[in-house]
Amino acid sequence: MSSFVPEKGLMAAMGPVLFGVAFLAPLIAQSLEAASLPVPFDLEPIDVGLGVGLILGVIAALRGRWI
């Protein structure tokens, strides 16, 4: 199990979180809009994308892998 200890540098440790926020969040938001899916709690699609992307990125960083 990996942790946020930057043995290879801070960017390598935070890479999955950055990927989740910078790539997955807009992808999730655009997918929600394209599919005309309702967004919970009257949020914007990007807010939902940022939340899901951040959660997935943190999980991937802690586990050390995406799958």
PDB file with SEQRES, HELIX, SHEET and CRYST1 records, atoms N, CA, C and O in Angstrom:
SEQRES   1 A   67  MET SER SER PHE VAL PRO GLU LYS GLY LEU MET ALA ALA          
SEQRES   2 A   67  MET GLY PRO VAL LEU PHE GLY VAL ALA PHE LEU ALA PRO          
SEQRES   3 A   67  LEU ILE ALA GLN SER LEU GLU ALA ALA SER LEU PRO VAL          
SEQRES   4 A   67  PRO PHE ASP LEU GLU PRO ILE ASP VAL GLY LEU GLY VAL          
SEQRES   5 A   67  GLY LEU ILE LEU GLY VAL ILE ALA ALA LEU ARG GLY ARG          
SEQRES   6 A   67  TRP ILE                                                      
HELIX    1 AA1 LEU A   10  PHE A   19  1                                  10    
HELIX    2 AA2 GLY A   20  LEU A   24  3                                   5    
HELIX    3 AA3 ALA A   25  ALA A   34  1                                  10    
HELIX    4 AA4 PRO A   40  ASP A   42  5                                   3    
HELIX    5 AA5 PRO A   45  ARG A   63  1                                  19    
CRYST1    1.000    1.000    1.000  90.00  90.00  90.00 P 1           1          
ATOM      1  N   MET A   1       0.848  -1.176   0.000  1.00  0.00           N  
ATOM      2  CA  MET A   1       0.000   0.000   0.000  1.00  0.00           C  
ATOM      3  C   MET A   1       0.888   1.232   0.000  1.00  0.00           C  
ATOM      4  O   MET A   1       1.824   1.346   0.792  1.00  0.00           O  
ATOM      5  N   SER A   2       0.580   2.139  -0.892  1.00  0.00           N  
ATOM      6  CA  SER A   2       1.360   3.357  -1.034  1.00  0.00           C  
ATOM      7  C   SER A   2       0.823   4.439  -0.098  1.00  0.00           C  
ATOM      8  O   SER A   2      -0.260   4.311   0.471  1.00  0.00           O  
ATOM      9  N   SER A   3       1.592   5.483   0.041  1.00  0.00           N  
ATOM     10  CA  SER A   3       1.136   6.619   0.832  1.00  0.00           C  
ATOM     11  C   SER A   3       1.570   7.892   0.119  1.00  0.00           C  
ATOM     12  O   SER A   3       2.161   7.839  -0.960  1.00  0.00           O  
ATOM     13  N   PHE A   4       1.274   9.024   0.723  1.00  0.00           N  
ATOM     14  CA  PHE A   4       1.633  10.292   0.126  1.00  0.00           C  
ATOM     15  C   PHE A   4       3.062  10.703   0.449  1.00  0.00           C  
ATOM     16  O   PHE A   4       3.407  11.872   0.277  1.00  0.00           O  
ATOM     17  N   VAL A   5       3.898   9.792   0.907  1.00  0.00           N  
ATOM     18  CA  VAL A   5       5.286  10.114   1.196  1.00  0.00           C  
ATOM     19  C   VAL A   5       6.013  10.298  -0.132  1.00  0.00           C  
ATOM     20  O   VAL A   5       6.118   9.354  -0.915  1.00  0.00           O  
ATOM     21  N   PRO A   6       6.514  11.499  -0.391  1.00  0.00           N  
ATOM     22  CA  PRO A   6       7.127  11.768  -1.688  1.00  0.00           C  
ATOM     23  C   PRO A   6       8.539  11.197  -1.807  1.00  0.00           C  
ATOM     24  O   PRO A   6       9.514  11.947  -1.774  1.00  0.00           O  
ATOM     25  N   GLU A   7       8.653   9.873  -1.945  1.00  0.00           N  
ATOM     26  CA  GLU A   7       9.974   9.262  -2.099  1.00  0.00           C  
ATOM     27  C   GLU A   7      10.594   9.642  -3.438  1.00  0.00           C  
ATOM     28  O   GLU A   7      11.805   9.840  -3.528  1.00  0.00           O  
ATOM     29  N   LYS A   8       9.767   9.745  -4.483  1.00  0.00           N  
ATOM     30  CA  LYS A   8      10.252  10.097  -5.810  1.00  0.00           C  
ATOM     31  C   LYS A   8       9.984  11.558  -6.145  1.00  0.00           C  
ATOM     32  O   LYS A   8      10.232  11.991  -7.270  1.00  0.00           O  
ATOM     33  N   GLY A   9       9.497  12.294  -5.212  1.00  0.00           N  
ATOM     34  CA  GLY A   9       9.175  13.697  -5.438  1.00  0.00           C  
ATOM     35  C   GLY A   9       7.700  13.951  -5.213  1.00  0.00           C  
ATOM     36  O   GLY A   9       6.879  13.037  -5.277  1.00  0.00           O  
ATOM     37  N   LEU A  10       7.383  15.181  -4.954  1.00  0.00           N  
ATOM     38  CA  LEU A  10       6.000  15.542  -4.647  1.00  0.00           C  
ATOM     39  C   LEU A  10       5.080  15.346  -5.843  1.00  0.00           C  
ATOM     40  O   LEU A  10       3.944  14.904  -5.672  1.00  0.00           O  
ATOM     41  N   MET A  11       5.539  15.664  -7.043  1.00  0.00           N  
ATOM     42  CA  MET A  11       4.686  15.509  -8.223  1.00  0.00           C  
ATOM     43  C   MET A  11       4.379  14.047  -8.501  1.00  0.00           C  
ATOM     44  O   MET A  11       3.273  13.725  -8.936  1.00  0.00           O  
ATOM     45  N   ALA A  12       5.321  13.165  -8.265  1.00  0.00           N  
ATOM     46  CA  ALA A  12       5.065  11.740  -8.466  1.00  0.00           C  
ATOM     47  C   ALA A  12       4.076  11.221  -7.441  1.00  0.00           C  
ATOM     48  O   ALA A  12       3.260  10.353  -7.752  1.00  0.00           O  
ATOM     49  N   ALA A  13       4.135  11.736  -6.231  1.00  0.00           N  
ATOM     50  CA  ALA A  13       3.212  11.292  -5.188  1.00  0.00           C  
ATOM     51  C   ALA A  13       1.808  11.836  -5.429  1.00  0.00           C  
ATOM     52  O   ALA A  13       0.825  11.153  -5.140  1.00  0.00           O  
ATOM     53  N   MET A  14       1.702  13.040  -5.948  1.00  0.00           N  
ATOM     54  CA  MET A  14       0.398  13.664  -6.164  1.00  0.00           C  
ATOM     55  C   MET A  14      -0.098  13.512  -7.594  1.00  0.00           C  
ATOM     56  O   MET A  14      -1.136  14.076  -7.942  1.00  0.00           O  
ATOM     57  N   GLY A  15       0.607  12.773  -8.422  1.00  0.00           N  
ATOM     58  CA  GLY A  15       0.232  12.599  -9.820  1.00  0.00           C  
ATOM     59  C   GLY A  15      -1.177  12.081 -10.033  1.00  0.00           C  
ATOM     60  O   GLY A  15      -1.916  12.649 -10.836  1.00  0.00           O  
ATOM     61  N   PRO A  16      -1.579  11.015  -9.337  1.00  0.00           N  
ATOM     62  CA  PRO A  16      -2.949  10.525  -9.530  1.00  0.00           C  
ATOM     63  C   PRO A  16      -4.022  11.538  -9.134  1.00  0.00           C  
ATOM     64  O   PRO A  16      -5.077  11.600  -9.764  1.00  0.00           O  
ATOM     65  N   VAL A  17      -3.763  12.324  -8.103  1.00  0.00           N  
ATOM     66  CA  VAL A  17      -4.738  13.339  -7.688  1.00  0.00           C  
ATOM     67  C   VAL A  17      -4.825  14.429  -8.752  1.00  0.00           C  
ATOM     68  O   VAL A  17      -5.918  14.882  -9.090  1.00  0.00           O  
ATOM     69  N   LEU A  18      -3.686  14.845  -9.275  1.00  0.00           N  
ATOM     70  CA  LEU A  18      -3.668  15.844 -10.337  1.00  0.00           C  
ATOM     71  C   LEU A  18      -4.378  15.326 -11.582  1.00  0.00           C  
ATOM     72  O   LEU A  18      -5.123  16.070 -12.219  1.00  0.00           O  
ATOM     73  N   PHE A  19      -4.161  14.069 -11.936  1.00  0.00           N  
ATOM     74  CA  PHE A  19      -4.834  13.463 -13.078  1.00  0.00           C  
ATOM     75  C   PHE A  19      -6.343  13.426 -12.850  1.00  0.00           C  
ATOM     76  O   PHE A  19      -7.123  13.711 -13.758  1.00  0.00           O  
ATOM     77  N   GLY A  20      -6.746  13.074 -11.638  1.00  0.00           N  
ATOM     78  CA  GLY A  20      -8.173  13.010 -11.329  1.00  0.00           C  
ATOM     79  C   GLY A  20      -8.856  14.358 -11.431  1.00  0.00           C  
ATOM     80  O   GLY A  20      -9.990  14.450 -11.900  1.00  0.00           O  
ATOM     81  N   VAL A  21      -8.175  15.403 -10.996  1.00  0.00           N  
ATOM     82  CA  VAL A  21      -8.772  16.740 -11.010  1.00  0.00           C  
ATOM     83  C   VAL A  21      -8.640  17.394 -12.387  1.00  0.00           C  
ATOM     84  O   VAL A  21      -9.587  18.024 -12.858  1.00  0.00           O  
ATOM     85  N   ALA A  22      -7.495  17.257 -13.033  1.00  0.00           N  
ATOM     86  CA  ALA A  22      -7.249  17.971 -14.282  1.00  0.00           C  
ATOM     87  C   ALA A  22      -7.813  17.267 -15.512  1.00  0.00           C  
ATOM     88  O   ALA A  22      -8.153  17.931 -16.491  1.00  0.00           O  
ATOM     89  N   PHE A  23      -7.920  15.943 -15.486  1.00  0.00           N  
ATOM     90  CA  PHE A  23      -8.401  15.220 -16.665  1.00  0.00           C  
ATOM     91  C   PHE A  23      -9.770  14.592 -16.446  1.00  0.00           C  
ATOM     92  O   PHE A  23     -10.673  14.760 -17.266  1.00  0.00           O  
ATOM     93  N   LEU A  24      -9.924  13.874 -15.347  1.00  0.00           N  
ATOM     94  CA  LEU A  24     -11.184  13.163 -15.128  1.00  0.00           C  
ATOM     95  C   LEU A  24     -12.347  14.099 -14.816  1.00  0.00           C  
ATOM     96  O   LEU A  24     -13.471  13.839 -15.245  1.00  0.00           O  
ATOM     97  N   ALA A  25     -12.104  15.174 -14.085  1.00  0.00           N  
ATOM     98  CA  ALA A  25     -13.199  16.075 -13.702  1.00  0.00           C  
ATOM     99  C   ALA A  25     -13.897  16.687 -14.921  1.00  0.00           C  
ATOM    100  O   ALA A  25     -15.124  16.621 -14.998  1.00  0.00           O  
ATOM    101  N   PRO A  26     -13.172  17.279 -15.874  1.00  0.00           N  
ATOM    102  CA  PRO A  26     -13.869  17.802 -17.056  1.00  0.00           C  
ATOM    103  C   PRO A  26     -14.501  16.698 -17.906  1.00  0.00           C  
ATOM    104  O   PRO A  26     -15.557  16.902 -18.505  1.00  0.00           O  
ATOM    105  N   LEU A  27     -13.863  15.544 -17.957  1.00  0.00           N  
ATOM    106  CA  LEU A  27     -14.421  14.426 -18.714  1.00  0.00           C  
ATOM    107  C   LEU A  27     -15.749  13.967 -18.113  1.00  0.00           C  
ATOM    108  O   LEU A  27     -16.706  13.717 -18.845  1.00  0.00           O  
ATOM    109  N   ILE A  28     -15.809  13.857 -16.807  1.00  0.00           N  
ATOM    110  CA  ILE A  28     -17.044  13.459 -16.128  1.00  0.00           C  
ATOM    111  C   ILE A  28     -18.115  14.526 -16.320  1.00  0.00           C  
ATOM    112  O   ILE A  28     -19.275  14.198 -16.569  1.00  0.00           O  
ATOM    113  N   ALA A  29     -17.744  15.791 -16.208  1.00  0.00           N  
ATOM    114  CA  ALA A  29     -18.713  16.878 -16.377  1.00  0.00           C  
ATOM    115  C   ALA A  29     -19.283  16.892 -17.794  1.00  0.00           C  
ATOM    116  O   ALA A  29     -20.491  17.045 -17.972  1.00  0.00           O  
ATOM    117  N   GLN A  30     -18.434  16.736 -18.790  1.00  0.00           N  
ATOM    118  CA  GLN A  30     -18.911  16.726 -20.169  1.00  0.00           C  
ATOM    119  C   GLN A  30     -19.753  15.495 -20.456  1.00  0.00           C  
ATOM    120  O   GLN A  30     -20.708  15.562 -21.230  1.00  0.00           O  
ATOM    121  N   SER A  31     -19.411  14.381 -19.844  1.00  0.00           N  
ATOM    122  CA  SER A  31     -20.204  13.167 -20.025  1.00  0.00           C  
ATOM    123  C   SER A  31     -21.594  13.320 -19.420  1.00  0.00           C  
ATOM    124  O   SER A  31     -22.579  12.867 -20.003  1.00  0.00           O  
ATOM    125  N   LEU A  32     -21.680  13.954 -18.257  1.00  0.00           N  
ATOM    126  CA  LEU A  32     -22.983  14.202 -17.640  1.00  0.00           C  
ATOM    127  C   LEU A  32     -23.846  15.110 -18.512  1.00  0.00           C  
ATOM    128  O   LEU A  32     -25.044  14.873 -18.672  1.00  0.00           O  
ATOM    129  N   GLU A  33     -23.234  16.146 -19.072  1.00  0.00           N  
ATOM    130  CA  GLU A  33     -23.983  17.065 -19.925  1.00  0.00           C  
ATOM    131  C   GLU A  33     -24.395  16.406 -21.233  1.00  0.00           C  
ATOM    132  O   GLU A  33     -25.517  16.607 -21.697  1.00  0.00           O  
ATOM    133  N   ALA A  34     -23.504  15.620 -21.836  1.00  0.00           N  
ATOM    134  CA  ALA A  34     -23.815  14.973 -23.114  1.00  0.00           C  
ATOM    135  C   ALA A  34     -24.922  13.938 -22.971  1.00  0.00           C  
ATOM    136  O   ALA A  34     -25.735  13.766 -23.880  1.00  0.00           O  
ATOM    137  N   ALA A  35     -24.956  13.256 -21.842  1.00  0.00           N  
ATOM    138  CA  ALA A  35     -25.972  12.232 -21.618  1.00  0.00           C  
ATOM    139  C   ALA A  35     -27.249  12.810 -21.016  1.00  0.00           C  
ATOM    140  O   ALA A  35     -28.214  12.079 -20.796  1.00  0.00           O  
ATOM    141  N   SER A  36     -27.264  14.103 -20.751  1.00  0.00           N  
ATOM    142  CA  SER A  36     -28.409  14.788 -20.131  1.00  0.00           C  
ATOM    143  C   SER A  36     -28.841  14.130 -18.832  1.00  0.00           C  
ATOM    144  O   SER A  36     -30.033  14.001 -18.552  1.00  0.00           O  
ATOM    145  N   LEU A  37     -27.860  13.714 -18.044  1.00  0.00           N  
ATOM    146  CA  LEU A  37     -28.150  13.098 -16.755  1.00  0.00           C  
ATOM    147  C   LEU A  37     -28.380  14.179 -15.703  1.00  0.00           C  
ATOM    148  O   LEU A  37     -27.703  15.207 -15.717  1.00  0.00           O  
ATOM    149  N   PRO A  38     -29.315  13.963 -14.805  1.00  0.00           N  
ATOM    150  CA  PRO A  38     -29.545  14.959 -13.749  1.00  0.00           C  
ATOM    151  C   PRO A  38     -28.396  14.958 -12.739  1.00  0.00           C  
ATOM    152  O   PRO A  38     -27.837  13.912 -12.407  1.00  0.00           O  
ATOM    153  N   VAL A  39     -28.067  16.140 -12.268  1.00  0.00           N  
ATOM    154  CA  VAL A  39     -26.986  16.296 -11.304  1.00  0.00           C  
ATOM    155  C   VAL A  39     -27.608  16.452  -9.918  1.00  0.00           C  
ATOM    156  O   VAL A  39     -28.528  17.250  -9.746  1.00  0.00           O  
ATOM    157  N   PRO A  40     -27.121  15.701  -8.929  1.00  0.00           N  
ATOM    158  CA  PRO A  40     -27.740  15.765  -7.600  1.00  0.00           C  
ATOM    159  C   PRO A  40     -27.480  17.091  -6.885  1.00  0.00           C  
ATOM    160  O   PRO A  40     -26.495  17.778  -7.157  1.00  0.00           O  
ATOM    161  N   PHE A  41     -28.367  17.430  -5.982  1.00  0.00           N  
ATOM    162  CA  PHE A  41     -28.249  18.587  -5.086  1.00  0.00           C  
ATOM    163  C   PHE A  41     -28.139  19.922  -5.818  1.00  0.00           C  
ATOM    164  O   PHE A  41     -27.605  20.885  -5.268  1.00  0.00           O  
ATOM    165  N   ASP A  42     -28.639  19.989  -7.051  1.00  0.00           N  
ATOM    166  CA  ASP A  42     -28.642  21.228  -7.829  1.00  0.00           C  
ATOM    167  C   ASP A  42     -27.232  21.800  -8.007  1.00  0.00           C  
ATOM    168  O   ASP A  42     -27.045  23.016  -7.982  1.00  0.00           O  
ATOM    169  N   LEU A  43     -26.253  20.927  -8.184  1.00  0.00           N  
ATOM    170  CA  LEU A  43     -24.872  21.346  -8.416  1.00  0.00           C  
ATOM    171  C   LEU A  43     -24.624  21.496  -9.911  1.00  0.00           C  
ATOM    172  O   LEU A  43     -25.418  21.037 -10.733  1.00  0.00           O  
ATOM    173  N   GLU A  44     -23.536  22.131 -10.246  1.00  0.00           N  
ATOM    174  CA  GLU A  44     -23.092  22.191 -11.631  1.00  0.00           C  
ATOM    175  C   GLU A  44     -22.402  20.871 -11.973  1.00  0.00           C  
ATOM    176  O   GLU A  44     -21.858  20.218 -11.083  1.00  0.00           O  
ATOM    177  N   PRO A  45     -22.413  20.466 -13.238  1.00  0.00           N  
ATOM    178  CA  PRO A  45     -21.736  19.217 -13.609  1.00  0.00           C  
ATOM    179  C   PRO A  45     -20.241  19.209 -13.286  1.00  0.00           C  
ATOM    180  O   PRO A  45     -19.687  18.163 -12.947  1.00  0.00           O  
ATOM    181  N   ILE A  46     -19.581  20.376 -13.389  1.00  0.00           N  
ATOM    182  CA  ILE A  46     -18.152  20.411 -13.083  1.00  0.00           C  
ATOM    183  C   ILE A  46     -17.904  20.177 -11.599  1.00  0.00           C  
ATOM    184  O   ILE A  46     -16.873  19.617 -11.226  1.00  0.00           O  
ATOM    185  N   ASP A  47     -18.835  20.599 -10.750  1.00  0.00           N  
ATOM    186  CA  ASP A  47     -18.690  20.351  -9.314  1.00  0.00           C  
ATOM    187  C   ASP A  47     -18.729  18.857  -9.018  1.00  0.00           C  
ATOM    188  O   ASP A  47     -17.940  18.349  -8.222  1.00  0.00           O  
ATOM    189  N   VAL A  48     -19.652  18.166  -9.665  1.00  0.00           N  
ATOM    190  CA  VAL A  48     -19.738  16.713  -9.493  1.00  0.00           C  
ATOM    191  C   VAL A  48     -18.479  16.053 -10.050  1.00  0.00           C  
ATOM    192  O   VAL A  48     -17.932  15.135  -9.439  1.00  0.00           O  
ATOM    193  N   GLY A  49     -18.020  16.524 -11.215  1.00  0.00           N  
ATOM    194  CA  GLY A  49     -16.804  15.979 -11.811  1.00  0.00           C  
ATOM    195  C   GLY A  49     -15.580  16.182 -10.934  1.00  0.00           C  
ATOM    196  O   GLY A  49     -14.751  15.282 -10.803  1.00  0.00           O  
ATOM    197  N   LEU A  50     -15.463  17.361 -10.333  1.00  0.00           N  
ATOM    198  CA  LEU A  50     -14.333  17.626  -9.439  1.00  0.00           C  
ATOM    199  C   LEU A  50     -14.375  16.738  -8.203  1.00  0.00           C  
ATOM    200  O   LEU A  50     -13.346  16.229  -7.761  1.00  0.00           O  
ATOM    201  N   GLY A  51     -15.556  16.559  -7.654  1.00  0.00           N  
ATOM    202  CA  GLY A  51     -15.686  15.698  -6.476  1.00  0.00           C  
ATOM    203  C   GLY A  51     -15.330  14.256  -6.780  1.00  0.00           C  
ATOM    204  O   GLY A  51     -14.570  13.628  -6.043  1.00  0.00           O  
ATOM    205  N   VAL A  52     -15.879  13.733  -7.863  1.00  0.00           N  
ATOM    206  CA  VAL A  52     -15.605  12.340  -8.231  1.00  0.00           C  
ATOM    207  C   VAL A  52     -14.143  12.176  -8.640  1.00  0.00           C  
ATOM    208  O   VAL A  52     -13.498  11.205  -8.246  1.00  0.00           O  
ATOM    209  N   GLY A  53     -13.611  13.119  -9.429  1.00  0.00           N  
ATOM    210  CA  GLY A  53     -12.214  13.042  -9.851  1.00  0.00           C  
ATOM    211  C   GLY A  53     -11.245  13.117  -8.686  1.00  0.00           C  
ATOM    212  O   GLY A  53     -10.239  12.409  -8.663  1.00  0.00           O  
ATOM    213  N   LEU A  54     -11.543  13.971  -7.721  1.00  0.00           N  
ATOM    214  CA  LEU A  54     -10.692  14.094  -6.536  1.00  0.00           C  
ATOM    215  C   LEU A  54     -10.722  12.815  -5.710  1.00  0.00           C  
ATOM    216  O   LEU A  54      -9.681  12.336  -5.261  1.00  0.00           O  
ATOM    217  N   ILE A  55     -11.905  12.268  -5.513  1.00  0.00           N  
ATOM    218  CA  ILE A  55     -12.022  11.027  -4.735  1.00  0.00           C  
ATOM    219  C   ILE A  55     -11.284   9.884  -5.426  1.00  0.00           C  
ATOM    220  O   ILE A  55     -10.544   9.142  -4.779  1.00  0.00           O  
ATOM    221  N   LEU A  56     -11.483   9.738  -6.736  1.00  0.00           N  
ATOM    222  CA  LEU A  56     -10.793   8.666  -7.459  1.00  0.00           C  
ATOM    223  C   LEU A  56      -9.275   8.869  -7.448  1.00  0.00           C  
ATOM    224  O   LEU A  56      -8.524   7.901  -7.334  1.00  0.00           O  
ATOM    225  N   GLY A  57      -8.819  10.120  -7.565  1.00  0.00           N  
ATOM    226  CA  GLY A  57      -7.390  10.398  -7.534  1.00  0.00           C  
ATOM    227  C   GLY A  57      -6.758  10.092  -6.189  1.00  0.00           C  
ATOM    228  O   GLY A  57      -5.658   9.542  -6.132  1.00  0.00           O  
ATOM    229  N   VAL A  58      -7.434  10.438  -5.112  1.00  0.00           N  
ATOM    230  CA  VAL A  58      -6.912  10.145  -3.770  1.00  0.00           C  
ATOM    231  C   VAL A  58      -6.877   8.644  -3.533  1.00  0.00           C  
ATOM    232  O   VAL A  58      -5.905   8.127  -2.982  1.00  0.00           O  
ATOM    233  N   ILE A  59      -7.923   7.939  -3.941  1.00  0.00           N  
ATOM    234  CA  ILE A  59      -7.934   6.479  -3.786  1.00  0.00           C  
ATOM    235  C   ILE A  59      -6.792   5.853  -4.574  1.00  0.00           C  
ATOM    236  O   ILE A  59      -6.107   4.961  -4.073  1.00  0.00           O  
ATOM    237  N   ALA A  60      -6.580   6.316  -5.809  1.00  0.00           N  
ATOM    238  CA  ALA A  60      -5.492   5.771  -6.623  1.00  0.00           C  
ATOM    239  C   ALA A  60      -4.127   6.086  -6.021  1.00  0.00           C  
ATOM    240  O   ALA A  60      -3.221   5.255  -6.077  1.00  0.00           O  
ATOM    241  N   ALA A  61      -3.969   7.275  -5.448  1.00  0.00           N  
ATOM    242  CA  ALA A  61      -2.692   7.642  -4.835  1.00  0.00           C  
ATOM    243  C   ALA A  61      -2.421   6.801  -3.591  1.00  0.00           C  
ATOM    244  O   ALA A  61      -1.286   6.388  -3.354  1.00  0.00           O  
ATOM    245  N   LEU A  62      -3.451   6.550  -2.807  1.00  0.00           N  
ATOM    246  CA  LEU A  62      -3.262   5.754  -1.592  1.00  0.00           C  
ATOM    247  C   LEU A  62      -3.005   4.285  -1.911  1.00  0.00           C  
ATOM    248  O   LEU A  62      -2.182   3.643  -1.259  1.00  0.00           O  
ATOM    249  N   ARG A  63      -3.699   3.758  -2.901  1.00  0.00           N  
ATOM    250  CA  ARG A  63      -3.519   2.350  -3.269  1.00  0.00           C  
ATOM    251  C   ARG A  63      -2.265   2.136  -4.113  1.00  0.00           C  
ATOM    252  O   ARG A  63      -1.697   1.045  -4.116  1.00  0.00           O  
ATOM    253  N   GLY A  64      -1.838   3.166  -4.823  1.00  0.00           N  
ATOM    254  CA  GLY A  64      -0.669   3.042  -5.678  1.00  0.00           C  
ATOM    255  C   GLY A  64      -0.984   2.538  -7.070  1.00  0.00           C  
ATOM    256  O   GLY A  64      -0.069   2.275  -7.850  1.00  0.00           O  
ATOM    257  N   ARG A  65      -2.272   2.395  -7.402  1.00  0.00           N  
ATOM    258  CA  ARG A  65      -2.680   1.946  -8.730  1.00  0.00           C  
ATOM    259  C   ARG A  65      -4.128   2.359  -8.962  1.00  0.00           C  
ATOM    260  O   ARG A  65      -4.860   2.668  -8.021  1.00  0.00           O  
ATOM    261  N   TRP A  66      -4.530   2.359 -10.232  1.00  0.00           N  
ATOM    262  CA  TRP A  66      -5.882   2.769 -10.581  1.00  0.00           C  
ATOM    263  C   TRP A  66      -6.873   1.618 -10.517  1.00  0.00           C  
ATOM    264  O   TRP A  66      -8.039   1.827 -10.183  1.00  0.00           O  
ATOM    265  N   ILE A  67      -6.436   0.429 -10.827  1.00  0.00           N  
ATOM    266  CA  ILE A  67      -7.357  -0.724 -10.875  1.00  0.00           C  
ATOM    267  C   ILE A  67      -7.123  -1.619  -9.682  1.00  0.00           C  
ATOM    268  O   ILE A  67      -7.793  -2.641  -9.535  1.00  0.00           O  
TER     269      ILE A  67                                                      
END                                                                             
